[in-house]
Each structure stands twice: as C-alpha cells, then as structure tokens.
C-alpha cells in the first residue's frame, strides 16, 4: 500500500513539472490583442492606420518569444471585406518575405501578469485600394514567420471603415466630408448661436468633420502669442502643416481640452453680435456617476465672407450639482 502511495505521488510530481515546463511557452495562456492606437476617421490612400499590438502573459511562468527587428517576420494581418474576401498583401511585404536574407531578432521574455506592446502600420502589410468596411485580425509568430504554415497566435477582431480619399480645397486644406453621407460639408449662413449649437452637437456625436466646420483653426492657433509668431514666420506650406497639426492635436485632446470635452447637455444663455463680431454664452453640463459639473463657456465669433466662425473661447467652472 505504501509503495502504491509513493508511486502515485511520484507520478503527480512528474505531471506538475511537465505542466510548469509547458506553461513557459504555451500560447494558450497568452492573450494577444490589438486595438487602434489613434482611433479616428480613416481615408483610402491617406494617413497611416496605426494598430497597437499587446501580448499579455496570464500564466504563472515567464512567456518567451522571438521578435524580429523587421516586424514583417513576426506579425501578419488578415483583413477581409464583409463578404469574407481577403485584401491583397502590400507589395513591399511580399518582396521582403520572398527574398532570401538573414532575419535578425531578439528574444522577449514577459513575466507573469505583465504585458508587452508595440505598434504597426496596417498600410505596411495590406494594399488598401478600396473603400468600405473590413474585419481586421492579426497573427504573431513566436518562432518567426518562415512559411505560410508557421505556428501563429491569433488576435481579436477589429472593425475598420475606410472613407474615400480626402478632397483638398484650393488652399490645400482638406475639405470636410459628412461621414454619414459621403457628401462635402458646406457652411451655411446661420447666426452665431446656431453655429455654436452645431459645433457642440457635432462633438456630442463625435462627428469631427462637422465639429471643425465652423472653427477657424488659424485664429485658434494665433490666440497663443508664441504660436502666433511661429505661424506668421512660416511659409504657406508650413502654415498648412501647423493647421493640420492643430486639428489633430485638438482631436486627440493634446491642446484646447476644454472645447473638445463632450458635454451631456447644454443651454445657450445669451447671444450678442453685430456685423463683424459676436459672443455666445453657453451653460454646458458634464454628468459623472455621482454629480454633474457645470461650466459656462463664452465663444467668440467673427464673420468672414458672410459666414460666422469660432475664433476663441473662454470657460468658467460654475460648481456641481448632485445627481440624486
């Protein structure tokens, strides 16, 4: 009887040891996920589509894998239409994988409970030549990509929508497009209070193309004396780049966070304007789990070529109210 117990314990110890060895490199205990690094509106043949790749080790032991210096030998993307038709791989990716060359890599070890992330541009892997909606899935090759049959770990799916190529106006600045209809957005000759309401409603629905329609980016840049001097010193191309950078930074809440934050509700309190200038005072509410924050915004507008545009704003906190 004692010999039977000892033999059983020995078998158990061997199984535990084998399970620990397997846990070090077992893909089943590793979470491989992807997300858009800077989620926004994407256009065909336009800006890069950056995806963040994260590998999380949920096992009790370290997880090790090889990561190539050229990520094309560690990562792949499978992008398909809603009809399950795969998009073609980028020509550069095909050339890399068909030319015989040495692949340099490093071994990455992820400790238990830790994650490792890096970013990749989908345009380096897939040839995007059409608009529409797509499903994006990534694969990572722990032992590098050596052939189409290489062992891979698959990620979650992402939904990607590509819009038609950006249309630029005579000044080189992209013309705003209505994402819902694909039509070019056109300014209307509406009064200052309607301009502000249009902008706020666009922000509430995350329609950035409409949000920017009545904002004068040049004027918003120039409200900062340092940026104003820099803008005035730039040539035409430099000014275009500054305007594009301002729009992107505002969308990412890097600058002017007060105007980009989304209000729950709002009320226009007062509107004053003459032939050239106007102000609109708005009470904006921001609801949180236990309270609602009140802020009073004053938007400053100017009339140019018969259209009103927001050129500046100020904000004053008005306290909070209970949600009970």
ZADO-1210 file (C-alpha; in nm, 4 decimals, padded with zeros to 6 digits):
<atoms>
<atom x="00.0000" y="00.0000" z="00.0000" code="UNK" pos="1"/>
<atom x="00.2798" y="00.2415" z="00.0906" code="UNK" pos="2"/>
<atom x="00.4580" y="00.1640" z="-00.2361" code="UNK" pos="3"/>
<atom x="00.1368" y="00.2430" z="-00.4252" code="UNK" pos="4"/>
<atom x="00.1063" y="00.5816" z="-00.2499" code="UNK" pos="5"/>
<atom x="00.4720" y="00.6662" z="-00.3177" code="UNK" pos="6"/>
<atom x="00.4295" y="00.5706" z="-00.6839" code="UNK" pos="7"/>
<atom x="00.1172" y="00.7881" z="-00.7103" code="UNK" pos="8"/>
<atom x="00.2948" y="01.0874" z="-00.5555" code="UNK" pos="9"/>
<atom x="00.5863" y="01.0407" z="-00.7950" code="UNK" pos="10"/>
<atom x="00.3506" y="01.0433" z="-01.0941" code="UNK" pos="11"/>
<atom x="00.1829" y="01.3590" z="-00.9600" code="UNK" pos="12"/>
<atom x="00.5168" y="01.5380" z="-00.9208" code="UNK" pos="13"/>
<atom x="00.6139" y="01.4474" z="-01.2768" code="UNK" pos="14"/>
<atom x="00.2831" y="01.5812" z="-01.4128" code="UNK" pos="15"/>
<atom x="00.3210" y="01.9068" z="-01.2193" code="UNK" pos="16"/>
<atom x="00.6750" y="01.9514" z="-01.3501" code="UNK" pos="17"/>
<atom x="00.5643" y="01.8894" z="-01.7056" code="UNK" pos="18"/>
<atom x="00.2782" y="02.1396" z="-01.6695" code="UNK" pos="19"/>
<atom x="00.5193" y="02.4068" z="-01.5442" code="UNK" pos="20"/>
<atom x="00.7546" y="02.3453" z="-01.8334" code="UNK" pos="21"/>
<atom x="00.4660" y="02.3734" z="-02.0794" code="UNK" pos="22"/>
<atom x="00.3388" y="02.6959" z="-01.9209" code="UNK" pos="23"/>
<atom x="00.6569" y="02.8824" z="-02.0139" code="UNK" pos="24"/>
<atom x="00.5817" y="02.8766" z="-02.3844" code="UNK" pos="25"/>
<atom x="00.2178" y="02.7766" z="-02.4024" code="UNK" pos="26"/>
<atom x="00.0253" y="03.0121" z="-02.6335" code="UNK" pos="27"/>
<atom x="-00.2954" y="02.9086" z="-02.4621" code="UNK" pos="28"/>
<atom x="-00.2015" y="03.1092" z="-02.1550" code="UNK" pos="29"/>
<atom x="-00.1114" y="03.4204" z="-02.3518" code="UNK" pos="30"/>
<atom x="-00.3572" y="03.6928" z="-02.4504" code="UNK" pos="31"/>
<atom x="-00.2796" y="03.8532" z="-02.7857" code="UNK" pos="32"/>
<atom x="-00.4922" y="04.1610" z="-02.8585" code="UNK" pos="33"/>
<atom x="-00.4991" y="04.4559" z="-03.0964" code="UNK" pos="34"/>
<atom x="-00.6635" y="04.7980" z="-03.0940" code="UNK" pos="35"/>
<atom x="-00.6420" y="05.1171" z="-03.2983" code="UNK" pos="36"/>
<atom x="-00.3695" y="05.3349" z="-03.1486" code="UNK" pos="37"/>
<atom x="-00.5337" y="05.6638" z="-03.2508" code="UNK" pos="38"/>
<atom x="-00.8890" y="05.5733" z="-03.3474" code="UNK" pos="39"/>
<atom x="-01.0273" y="05.8291" z="-03.5933" code="UNK" pos="40"/>
<atom x="-01.1692" y="05.8583" z="-03.9440" code="UNK" pos="41"/>
<atom x="-00.9514" y="05.6723" z="-04.1958" code="UNK" pos="42"/>
<atom x="-00.9308" y="05.7525" z="-04.5661" code="UNK" pos="43"/>
<atom x="-00.8078" y="05.5473" z="-04.8619" code="UNK" pos="44"/>
<atom x="-00.4509" y="05.6325" z="-04.9688" code="UNK" pos="45"/>
<atom x="-00.4180" y="05.8852" z="-04.6891" code="UNK" pos="46"/>
<atom x="-00.2861" y="05.8715" z="-04.3337" code="UNK" pos="47"/>
<atom x="-00.1311" y="05.5584" z="-04.1785" code="UNK" pos="48"/>
<atom x="-00.3569" y="05.3189" z="-03.9884" code="UNK" pos="49"/>
<atom x="-00.1693" y="05.2516" z="-03.6670" code="UNK" pos="50"/>
<atom x="-00.2580" y="04.9439" z="-03.4603" code="UNK" pos="51"/>
<atom x="-00.1265" y="04.8715" z="-03.1111" code="UNK" pos="52"/>
<atom x="-00.0370" y="04.5087" z="-03.0518" code="UNK" pos="53"/>
<atom x="-00.0329" y="04.3842" z="-02.6929" code="UNK" pos="54"/>
<atom x="00.0829" y="04.0464" z="-02.5635" code="UNK" pos="55"/>
<atom x="-00.0198" y="03.9721" z="-02.2051" code="UNK" pos="56"/>
<atom x="00.1157" y="03.6804" z="-02.0064" code="UNK" pos="57"/>
<atom x="-00.1628" y="03.5346" z="-01.7924" code="UNK" pos="58"/>
<atom x="00.0333" y="03.2248" z="-01.6925" code="UNK" pos="59"/>
<atom x="00.2295" y="03.1793" z="-01.3667" code="UNK" pos="60"/>
<atom x="00.5571" y="03.1461" z="-01.5584" code="UNK" pos="61"/>
<atom x="00.7523" y="03.3699" z="-01.7996" code="UNK" pos="62"/>
<atom x="00.6496" y="03.3625" z="-02.1645" code="UNK" pos="63"/>
<atom x="00.9267" y="03.3886" z="-02.4232" code="UNK" pos="64"/>
<atom x="00.9089" y="03.4532" z="-02.7948" code="UNK" pos="65"/>
<atom x="01.1248" y="03.5847" z="-03.0778" code="UNK" pos="66"/>
<atom x="01.0645" y="03.9375" z="-03.2066" code="UNK" pos="67"/>
<atom x="01.2231" y="04.0235" z="-03.5416" code="UNK" pos="68"/>
<atom x="01.3843" y="04.3629" z="-03.5967" code="UNK" pos="69"/>
<atom x="01.1766" y="04.3740" z="-03.9151" code="UNK" pos="70"/>
<atom x="00.8290" y="04.3106" z="-03.7748" code="UNK" pos="71"/>
<atom x="00.7190" y="04.1604" z="-04.1078" code="UNK" pos="72"/>
<atom x="00.8745" y="03.8346" z="-03.9841" code="UNK" pos="73"/>
<atom x="00.6905" y="03.8420" z="-03.6512" code="UNK" pos="74"/>
<atom x="00.3481" y="03.9850" z="-03.7341" code="UNK" pos="75"/>
<atom x="00.0880" y="03.9433" z="-04.0036" code="UNK" pos="76"/>
<atom x="-00.2586" y="04.0872" z="-04.0639" code="UNK" pos="77"/>
<atom x="-00.5624" y="03.9248" z="-04.2180" code="UNK" pos="78"/>
<atom x="-00.8086" y="04.1886" z="-04.3412" code="UNK" pos="79"/>
<atom x="-01.1300" y="04.0858" z="-04.5097" code="UNK" pos="80"/>
<atom x="-01.4388" y="04.2524" z="-04.6549" code="UNK" pos="81"/>
<atom x="-01.7829" y="04.1895" z="-04.5087" code="UNK" pos="82"/>
<atom x="-01.8163" y="03.9211" z="-04.7806" code="UNK" pos="83"/>
<atom x="-01.5099" y="03.7449" z="-04.6362" code="UNK" pos="84"/>
<atom x="-01.2834" y="03.8358" z="-04.9268" code="UNK" pos="85"/>
<atom x="-00.9225" y="03.8935" z="-04.8166" code="UNK" pos="86"/>
<atom x="-00.7394" y="04.2089" z="-04.9207" code="UNK" pos="87"/>
<atom x="-00.4095" y="04.1696" z="-05.1024" code="UNK" pos="88"/>
<atom x="-00.0817" y="04.1936" z="-04.9161" code="UNK" pos="89"/>
<atom x="00.1346" y="04.5003" z="-04.9757" code="UNK" pos="90"/>
<atom x="00.3972" y="04.4583" z="-05.2485" code="UNK" pos="91"/>
<atom x="00.6772" y="04.5537" z="-05.0089" code="UNK" pos="92"/>
<atom x="00.5719" y="04.2812" z="-04.7635" code="UNK" pos="93"/>
<atom x="00.5689" y="04.0184" z="-05.0397" code="UNK" pos="94"/>
<atom x="00.9177" y="04.1194" z="-05.1544" code="UNK" pos="95"/>
<atom x="01.0556" y="04.1009" z="-04.8003" code="UNK" pos="96"/>
<atom x="00.9257" y="03.7505" z="-04.7452" code="UNK" pos="97"/>
<atom x="01.0289" y="03.6112" z="-05.0827" code="UNK" pos="98"/>
<atom x="01.3879" y="03.7397" z="-05.0812" code="UNK" pos="99"/>
<atom x="01.6331" y="03.5127" z="-04.9006" code="UNK" pos="100"/>
<atom x="01.8061" y="03.7101" z="-04.6280" code="UNK" pos="101"/>
<atom x="01.9092" y="03.6770" z="-04.2655" code="UNK" pos="102"/>
<atom x="01.6418" y="03.7706" z="-04.0149" code="UNK" pos="103"/>
<atom x="01.7703" y="03.9478" z="-03.7043" code="UNK" pos="104"/>
<atom x="01.5660" y="03.9117" z="-03.3876" code="UNK" pos="105"/>
<atom x="01.5756" y="03.9344" z="-03.0106" code="UNK" pos="106"/>
<atom x="01.4148" y="03.7130" z="-02.7511" code="UNK" pos="107"/>
<atom x="01.1468" y="03.8831" z="-02.5436" code="UNK" pos="108"/>
<atom x="01.0506" y="03.7480" z="-02.2015" code="UNK" pos="109"/>
<atom x="00.7223" y="03.8609" z="-02.0475" code="UNK" pos="110"/>
<atom x="00.6896" y="03.7930" z="-01.6775" code="UNK" pos="111"/>
<atom x="00.3674" y="03.6634" z="-01.5265" code="UNK" pos="112"/>
<atom x="00.0981" y="03.9307" z="-01.5184" code="UNK" pos="113"/>
<atom x="00.2922" y="04.1700" z="-01.7419" code="UNK" pos="114"/>
<atom x="00.2330" y="04.2923" z="-02.0973" code="UNK" pos="115"/>
<atom x="00.4457" y="04.3883" z="-02.3956" code="UNK" pos="116"/>
<atom x="00.3192" y="04.6301" z="-02.6624" code="UNK" pos="117"/>
<atom x="00.4326" y="04.7792" z="-02.9908" code="UNK" pos="118"/>
<atom x="00.2632" y="04.9496" z="-03.2858" code="UNK" pos="119"/>
<atom x="00.2435" y="04.8687" z="-03.6550" code="UNK" pos="120"/>
<atom x="00.1033" y="05.0431" z="-03.9611" code="UNK" pos="121"/>
<atom x="-00.1542" y="04.8321" z="-04.1446" code="UNK" pos="122"/>
<atom x="-00.0543" y="05.0013" z="-04.4699" code="UNK" pos="123"/>
<atom x="00.2859" y="04.8253" z="-04.4471" code="UNK" pos="124"/>
<atom x="00.1096" y="04.4888" z="-04.4644" code="UNK" pos="125"/>
<atom x="-00.2036" y="04.5337" z="-04.6750" code="UNK" pos="126"/>
<atom x="-00.2727" y="04.7094" z="-05.0046" code="UNK" pos="127"/>
<atom x="-00.5740" y="04.9330" z="-04.9393" code="UNK" pos="128"/>
<atom x="-00.7247" y="05.0274" z="-05.2735" code="UNK" pos="129"/>
<atom x="-01.0944" y="05.0375" z="-05.1947" code="UNK" pos="130"/>
<atom x="-01.3386" y="05.1951" z="-04.9540" code="UNK" pos="131"/>
<atom x="-01.5766" y="05.0016" z="-04.7329" code="UNK" pos="132"/>
<atom x="-01.5960" y="04.8134" z="-04.4049" code="UNK" pos="133"/>
<atom x="-01.3461" y="04.5442" z="-04.3129" code="UNK" pos="134"/>
<atom x="-01.2591" y="04.2996" z="-04.0353" code="UNK" pos="135"/>
<atom x="-00.9017" y="04.3102" z="-03.9104" code="UNK" pos="136"/>
<atom x="-00.7253" y="04.0234" z="-03.7375" code="UNK" pos="137"/>
<atom x="-00.3565" y="03.9952" z="-03.6512" code="UNK" pos="138"/>
<atom x="-00.1262" y="03.6990" z="-03.6115" code="UNK" pos="139"/>
<atom x="00.2015" y="03.6839" z="-03.4228" code="UNK" pos="140"/>
<atom x="00.4641" y="03.4196" z="-03.4908" code="UNK" pos="141"/>
<atom x="00.6550" y="03.3284" z="-03.1703" code="UNK" pos="142"/>
<atom x="00.9210" y="03.1449" z="-03.3732" code="UNK" pos="143"/>
<atom x="00.9177" y="03.3987" z="-03.6612" code="UNK" pos="144"/>
<atom x="00.7480" y="03.3795" z="-03.9982" code="UNK" pos="145"/>
<atom x="00.9290" y="03.1187" z="-04.2065" code="UNK" pos="146"/>
<atom x="00.6481" y="02.9995" z="-04.4311" code="UNK" pos="147"/>
<atom x="00.2714" y="03.0199" z="-04.4646" code="UNK" pos="148"/>
<atom x="00.2437" y="02.7223" z="-04.2291" code="UNK" pos="149"/>
<atom x="00.4363" y="02.8810" z="-03.9412" code="UNK" pos="150"/>
<atom x="00.2784" y="02.8465" z="-03.5954" code="UNK" pos="151"/>
<atom x="00.0836" y="03.1609" z="-03.5047" code="UNK" pos="152"/>
<atom x="-00.1247" y="03.3097" z="-03.2246" code="UNK" pos="153"/>
<atom x="-00.4344" y="03.4964" z="-03.3442" code="UNK" pos="154"/>
<atom x="-00.5789" y="03.8175" z="-03.2029" code="UNK" pos="155"/>
<atom x="-00.9255" y="03.9586" z="-03.1606" code="UNK" pos="156"/>
<atom x="-01.1085" y="04.1258" z="-03.4491" code="UNK" pos="157"/>
<atom x="-01.1316" y="04.4990" z="-03.5171" code="UNK" pos="158"/>
<atom x="-01.3812" y="04.6762" z="-03.7404" code="UNK" pos="159"/>
<atom x="-01.2233" y="04.9142" z="-03.9904" code="UNK" pos="160"/>
<atom x="-01.4052" y="05.1599" z="-04.2158" code="UNK" pos="161"/>
<atom x="-01.2222" y="05.3333" z="-04.4984" code="UNK" pos="162"/>
<atom x="-01.3680" y="05.6512" z="-04.6486" code="UNK" pos="163"/>
<atom x="-01.2968" y="05.7935" z="-04.9947" code="UNK" pos="164"/>
<atom x="-00.9701" y="05.9822" z="-05.0385" code="UNK" pos="165"/>
<atom x="-00.9530" y="06.3252" z="-04.8810" code="UNK" pos="166"/>
<atom x="-01.0575" y="06.6109" z="-05.1078" code="UNK" pos="167"/>
<atom x="-00.8439" y="06.9219" z="-05.0697" code="UNK" pos="168"/>
<atom x="-00.9602" y="07.2734" z="-05.1330" code="UNK" pos="169"/>
<atom x="-00.7727" y="07.5462" z="-05.3185" code="UNK" pos="170"/>
<atom x="-00.5789" y="07.6328" z="-05.0023" code="UNK" pos="171"/>
<atom x="-00.4552" y="07.2753" z="-04.9661" code="UNK" pos="172"/>
<atom x="-00.6611" y="07.2121" z="-04.6520" code="UNK" pos="173"/>
<atom x="-00.8830" y="06.9015" z="-04.6662" code="UNK" pos="174"/>
<atom x="-01.2487" y="06.9735" z="-04.7422" code="UNK" pos="175"/>
<atom x="-01.4766" y="06.8449" z="-04.4671" code="UNK" pos="176"/>
<atom x="-01.6866" y="06.5414" z="-04.5607" code="UNK" pos="177"/>
<atom x="-02.0073" y="06.4194" z="-04.3991" code="UNK" pos="178"/>
<atom x="-01.9112" y="06.0704" z="-04.2846" code="UNK" pos="179"/>
<atom x="-02.2731" y="05.9536" z="-04.2797" code="UNK" pos="180"/>
<atom x="-02.3478" y="06.0504" z="-04.6414" code="UNK" pos="181"/>
<atom x="-02.0049" y="06.0947" z="-04.8027" code="UNK" pos="182"/>
<atom x="-02.1105" y="06.4401" z="-04.9243" code="UNK" pos="183"/>
<atom x="-01.8965" y="06.7517" z="-04.8946" code="UNK" pos="184"/>
<atom x="-01.9977" y="06.9611" z="-04.5953" code="UNK" pos="185"/>
<atom x="-02.0842" y="07.3182" z="-04.6880" code="UNK" pos="186"/>
<atom x="-02.1031" y="07.6096" z="-04.4451" code="UNK" pos="187"/>
<atom x="-02.4424" y="07.7691" z="-04.4048" code="UNK" pos="188"/>
<atom x="-02.5158" y="08.1372" z="-04.3402" code="UNK" pos="189"/>
<atom x="-02.6505" y="08.0769" z="-03.9911" code="UNK" pos="190"/>
<atom x="-02.6298" y="08.3117" z="-03.6881" code="UNK" pos="191"/>
<atom x="-02.3648" y="08.2727" z="-03.4127" code="UNK" pos="192"/>
<atom x="-02.5879" y="08.0820" z="-03.1675" code="UNK" pos="193"/>
<atom x="-02.6709" y="07.8212" z="-03.4322" code="UNK" pos="194"/>
<atom x="-02.3025" y="07.7933" z="-03.5242" code="UNK" pos="195"/>
<atom x="-02.2105" y="07.7154" z="-03.1619" code="UNK" pos="196"/>
<atom x="-02.5003" y="07.4717" z="-03.1211" code="UNK" pos="197"/>
<atom x="-02.3939" y="07.2944" z="-03.4421" code="UNK" pos="198"/>
<atom x="-02.0377" y="07.2590" z="-03.3129" code="UNK" pos="199"/>
<atom x="-02.1417" y="07.1265" z="-02.9705" code="UNK" pos="200"/>
<atom x="-02.3897" y="06.8748" z="-03.1161" code="UNK" pos="201"/>
<atom x="-02.1208" y="06.7516" z="-03.3540" code="UNK" pos="202"/>
<atom x="-01.8890" y="06.6936" z="-03.0571" code="UNK" pos="203"/>
<atom x="-02.1625" y="06.5093" z="-02.8675" code="UNK" pos="204"/>
<atom x="-02.1895" y="06.2622" z="-03.1555" code="UNK" pos="205"/>
<atom x="-01.8108" y="06.2502" z="-03.2194" code="UNK" pos="206"/>
<atom x="-01.8549" y="06.3850" z="-03.5735" code="UNK" pos="207"/>
<atom x="-01.5203" y="06.5590" z="-03.6002" code="UNK" pos="208"/>
<atom x="-01.5739" y="06.6656" z="-03.9605" code="UNK" pos="209"/>
<atom x="-01.8783" y="06.8693" z="-03.8515" code="UNK" pos="210"/>
<atom x="-01.7085" y="06.9870" z="-03.5316" code="UNK" pos="211"/>
<atom x="-01.4332" y="07.1596" z="-03.7316" code="UNK" pos="212"/>
<atom x="-01.6647" y="07.3086" z="-03.9942" code="UNK" pos="213"/>
<atom x="-01.7236" y="07.6382" z="-03.8105" code="UNK" pos="214"/>
<atom x="-01.3921" y="07.6591" z="-03.6220" code="UNK" pos="215"/>
<atom x="-01.1255" y="07.8928" z="-03.7608" code="UNK" pos="216"/>
<atom x="-00.8017" y="07.6985" z="-03.6910" code="UNK" pos="217"/>
<atom x="-00.5741" y="07.9881" z="-03.7870" code="UNK" pos="218"/>
<atom x="-00.7431" y="08.2172" z="-03.5357" code="UNK" pos="219"/>
<atom x="-00.7346" y="07.9473" z="-03.2677" code="UNK" pos="220"/>
<atom x="-00.3611" y="07.8983" z="-03.3236" code="UNK" pos="221"/>
<atom x="-00.2935" y="08.2715" z="-03.3077" code="UNK" pos="222"/>
<atom x="-00.4590" y="08.3156" z="-02.9678" code="UNK" pos="223"/>
<atom x="-00.1308" y="08.1813" z="-02.8277" code="UNK" pos="224"/>
<atom x="00.1361" y="08.4566" z="-02.8744" code="UNK" pos="225"/>
<atom x="00.4199" y="08.2060" z="-02.9213" code="UNK" pos="226"/>
<atom x="00.2295" y="08.0007" z="-03.1771" code="UNK" pos="227"/>
<atom x="00.1124" y="08.3202" z="-03.3472" code="UNK" pos="228"/>
<atom x="00.4695" y="08.4382" z="-03.4041" code="UNK" pos="229"/>
<atom x="00.5681" y="08.0948" z="-03.5296" code="UNK" pos="230"/>
<atom x="00.2689" y="08.0830" z="-03.7646" code="UNK" pos="231"/>
<atom x="00.3435" y="08.4271" z="-03.9085" code="UNK" pos="232"/>
<atom x="00.7077" y="08.3299" z="-03.9680" code="UNK" pos="233"/>
<atom x="00.6151" y="08.0160" z="-04.1646" code="UNK" pos="234"/>
<atom x="00.5729" y="07.9970" z="-04.5396" code="UNK" pos="235"/>
<atom x="00.2472" y="07.8769" z="-04.6936" code="UNK" pos="236"/>
<atom x="00.3370" y="07.5091" z="-04.6651" code="UNK" pos="237"/>
<atom x="00.4496" y="07.5493" z="-04.3055" code="UNK" pos="238"/>
<atom x="00.1223" y="07.7171" z="-04.2128" code="UNK" pos="239"/>
<atom x="-00.0757" y="07.4324" z="-04.3664" code="UNK" pos="240"/>
<atom x="00.1210" y="07.1850" z="-04.1581" code="UNK" pos="241"/>
<atom x="00.0565" y="07.3869" z="-03.8418" code="UNK" pos="242"/>
<atom x="-00.3170" y="07.3943" z="-03.9147" code="UNK" pos="243"/>
<atom x="-00.3273" y="07.0203" z="-03.9777" code="UNK" pos="244"/>
<atom x="-00.1274" y="06.9610" z="-03.6589" code="UNK" pos="245"/>
<atom x="-00.3658" y="07.1827" z="-03.4611" code="UNK" pos="246"/>
<atom x="-00.6686" y="06.9898" z="-03.5838" code="UNK" pos="247"/>
<atom x="-00.5054" y="06.6571" z="-03.4984" code="UNK" pos="248"/>
<atom x="-00.3889" y="06.7730" z="-03.1551" code="UNK" pos="249"/>
<atom x="-00.7318" y="06.9125" z="-03.0742" code="UNK" pos="250"/>
<atom x="-00.8938" y="06.5856" z="-03.1757" code="UNK" pos="251"/>
<atom x="-00.6503" y="06.3937" z="-02.9541" code="UNK" pos="252"/>
<atom x="-00.7158" y="06.6366" z="-02.6632" code="UNK" pos="253"/>
<atom x="-00.3486" y="06.7390" z="-02.6580" code="UNK" pos="254"/>
<atom x="-00.4499" y="07.1060" z="-02.6721" code="UNK" pos="255"/>
<atom x="-00.7688" y="07.3023" z="-02.6001" code="UNK" pos="256"/>
<atom x="-00.9100" y="07.0135" z="-02.3995" code="UNK" pos="257"/>
<atom x="-01.1948" y="07.2297" z="-02.2662" code="UNK" pos="258"/>
<atom x="-01.3519" y="07.2736" z="-02.6081" code="UNK" pos="259"/>
<atom x="-01.3038" y="06.9091" z="-02.7049" code="UNK" pos="260"/>
<atom x="-01.4622" y="06.7520" z="-02.3954" code="UNK" pos="261"/>
<atom x="-01.8120" y="06.6149" z="-02.4573" code="UNK" pos="262"/>
<atom x="-02.0991" y="06.7824" z="-02.2664" code="UNK" pos="263"/>
<atom x="-02.4019" y="06.5804" z="-02.1615" code="UNK" pos="264"/>
<atom x="-02.6420" y="06.8699" z="-02.2207" code="UNK" pos="265"/>
<atom x="-02.6148" y="07.2423" z="-02.2894" code="UNK" pos="266"/>
<atom x="-02.8223" y="07.5595" z="-02.2914" code="UNK" pos="267"/>
<atom x="-02.7466" y="07.8802" z="-02.4797" code="UNK" pos="268"/>
<atom x="-02.7825" y="08.1616" z="-02.2259" code="UNK" pos="269"/>
<atom x="-02.7006" y="08.4745" z="-02.4236" code="UNK" pos="270"/>
<atom x="-02.6079" y="08.5777" z="-02.7762" code="UNK" pos="271"/>
<atom x="-02.4708" y="08.9164" z="-02.8827" code="UNK" pos="272"/>
<atom x="-02.3350" y="09.0160" z="-03.2227" code="UNK" pos="273"/>
<atom x="-02.3001" y="09.2965" z="-03.4738" code="UNK" pos="274"/>
<atom x="-02.1984" y="09.2890" z="-03.8384" code="UNK" pos="275"/>
<atom x="-01.8491" y="09.1533" z="-03.7739" code="UNK" pos="276"/>
<atom x="-01.8156" y="09.0068" z="-03.4220" code="UNK" pos="277"/>
<atom x="-02.0266" y="08.8104" z="-03.1791" code="UNK" pos="278"/>
<atom x="-02.0258" y="08.6208" z="-02.8496" code="UNK" pos="279"/>
<atom x="-02.2358" y="08.3256" z="-02.7385" code="UNK" pos="280"/>
<atom x="-02.2598" y="08.2230" z="-02.3727" code="UNK" pos="281"/>
<atom x="-02.3437" y="07.8582" z="-02.3125" code="UNK" pos="282"/>
<atom x="-02.4041" y="07.6583" z="-01.9943" code="UNK" pos="283"/>
<atom x="-02.2632" y="07.3097" z="-02.0529" code="UNK" pos="284"/>
<atom x="-02.3235" y="07.0159" z="-01.8197" code="UNK" pos="285"/>
<atom x="-02.0941" y="06.7170" z="-01.7716" code="UNK" pos="286"/>
<atom x="-02.2551" y="06.4251" z="-01.5936" code="UNK" pos="287"/>
<atom x="-02.0472" y="06.1904" z="-01.3759" code="UNK" pos="288"/>
<atom x="-02.1682" y="05.8944" z="-01.1651" code="UNK" pos="289"/>
<atom x="-02.2449" y="06.0970" z="-00.8501" code="UNK" pos="290"/>
<atom x="-02.2590" y="06.4570" z="-00.9667" code="UNK" pos="291"/>
<atom x="-02.2912" y="06.6892" z="-01.2657" code="UNK" pos="292"/>
<atom x="-02.0304" y="06.9565" z="-01.3313" code="UNK" pos="293"/>
<atom x="-02.1446" y="07.2934" z="-01.4656" code="UNK" pos="294"/>
<atom x="-01.9276" y="07.5082" z="-01.6901" code="UNK" pos="295"/>
<atom x="-02.0061" y="07.8403" z="-01.8551" code="UNK" pos="296"/>
<atom x="-01.8433" y="07.8823" z="-02.1938" code="UNK" pos="297"/>
<atom x="-01.8136" y="08.2071" z="-02.3842" code="UNK" pos="298"/>
<atom x="-01.7487" y="08.1542" z="-02.7546" code="UNK" pos="299"/>
<atom x="-01.6097" y="08.4399" z="-02.9618" code="UNK" pos="300"/>
<atom x="-01.7004" y="08.4520" z="-03.3299" code="UNK" pos="301"/>
<atom x="-01.6040" y="08.6573" z="-03.6323" code="UNK" pos="302"/>
<atom x="-01.7843" y="08.6979" z="-03.9617" code="UNK" pos="303"/>
<atom x="-01.5764" y="08.6377" z="-04.2738" code="UNK" pos="304"/>
<atom x="-01.7158" y="08.6147" z="-04.6245" code="UNK" pos="305"/>
<atom x="-02.0719" y="08.6117" z="-04.4846" code="UNK" pos="306"/>
<atom x="-02.0015" y="08.3091" z="-04.2597" code="UNK" pos="307"/>
<atom x="-01.9601" y="08.3041" z="-03.8822" code="UNK" pos="308"/>
<atom x="-01.6639" y="08.1123" z="-03.7369" code="UNK" pos="309"/>
<atom x="-01.5484" y="08.0421" z="-03.3820" code="UNK" pos="310"/>
<atom x="-01.2127" y="08.2121" z="-03.3256" code="UNK" pos="311"/>
<atom x="-01.1676" y="08.1787" z="-02.9473" code="UNK" pos="312"/>
<atom x="-01.3398" y="08.0761" z="-02.6282" code="UNK" pos="313"/>
<atom x="-01.3138" y="08.1025" z="-02.2506" code="UNK" pos="314"/>
<atom x="-01.4550" y="07.8795" z="-01.9786" code="UNK" pos="315"/>
<atom x="-01.5557" y="07.9283" z="-01.6182" code="UNK" pos="316"/>
<atom x="-01.6418" y="07.6462" z="-01.3774" code="UNK" pos="317"/>
<atom x="-01.9790" y="07.7023" z="-01.2080" code="UNK" pos="318"/>
<atom x="-01.9698" y="07.4260" z="-00.9481" code="UNK" pos="319"/>
<atom x="-02.1532" y="07.0952" z="-00.9337" code="UNK" pos="320"/>
<atom x="-02.4997" y="06.9557" z="-00.8658" code="UNK" pos="321"/>
<atom x="-02.5970" y="06.6206" z="-00.7167" code="UNK" pos="322"/>
<atom x="-02.7410" y="06.3557" z="-00.9447" code="UNK" pos="323"/>
<atom x="-02.9806" y="06.2352" z="-00.6723" code="UNK" pos="324"/>
</atoms>
